[in-house]
Amino acid sequence: MINLDTLIAETRNEFKICYKCKGVNVSTIASKIAQLDPNAVIRQLACVSYCGPGRDFPFVIFNNKPIVGTDEDDLIAKIGDILKGSDQ
């Protein structure tokens, strides 16, 4: 039988980052996310089907929801706010 408390405790946040989008600097965003959430799963993918905003703005797909910032610092601040609210 699966212990639900153990499953929830082992659940990690997942970030998907497109390395083809021009608005995204994968290396700096990935390292900043790793500092915010050391247990996160960070996937660098060729496409996450978010090409429109990805041309002009940095973004990540966080647990299957897109988060877009006006610049990289704004994006990281939004991620930090979400992580604080989720009480990982």
N, C-alpha and C positions, 0 to 999 in steps of 0.2 A: 504494500500500500504506500502511496506517495504521501509524504509529510508536507502539507501545504506551507507551514512555517519555514521549513528548510528550503523549499522551492522559491519562496518569496525572498528569503535572505540571499540566495545564490543568483537571483536575477540581476543582470548587469545592464546598464544603459548601453544602447547601440547608436553609434554615429556613423552615417554614411557620407562620404565626401567624394565629389566628382573631381577627378584630376584633369578632365578635359575642359571644364568651364573656365572662361577667362576671368571671371570675377572671383575666383577661388585660388588662394595660395595654400595648397594642401599641407606643405611642410610646417608652416607657421601655425595654421589653424589646428592641425593635429597635435602639435606639441602643446599648444595652449589648452586644448580640451583635455589632454592627458594630465596637465597640472591641476585642472579643475576637478577631474574625475579619474583618478588613477586606475580604477577598476573597470572603466568603460571599454567596450569593444569598439574600435575605430576601424572602419572598413574604407579603404581607398578604392573606388570603383571607376570604371571608364565612363559610365553613364548612370545617372539616377533619374532620368526623365524629367529634369527640371531646367531645361536649356534656356527658356525665356529669361527668367530672373538671373540665371547663372552667367549670362553674358555680361551683366553689369554690376551684380551685387554678390558679396560673399554669402554663402548659405551652407547649411548642413541639413541632413535628414536625421532628426533625433527621434528615436523610437517610432519611426515611420511617419513623423510629422515634420514638414519643412519649417525651418527657422531661417529668416533672411535678415541681414543687417545692412545698414547704409554703408558701413565700412567694417573692416575686420574687428576693430575694437568694440563697435556696437554689437556685432554678432556675438562676440565672446561675453559681453556684458549680459545680453539676453539669455545666453546659455547658463551663465552663472546664476541669474535670477531664477530660472526654471529649476536648476539643481537645488538651490536653497529652498525653494518651495516644495520640492518633492521629498525632502528629508531622507536622502538616500541612506 
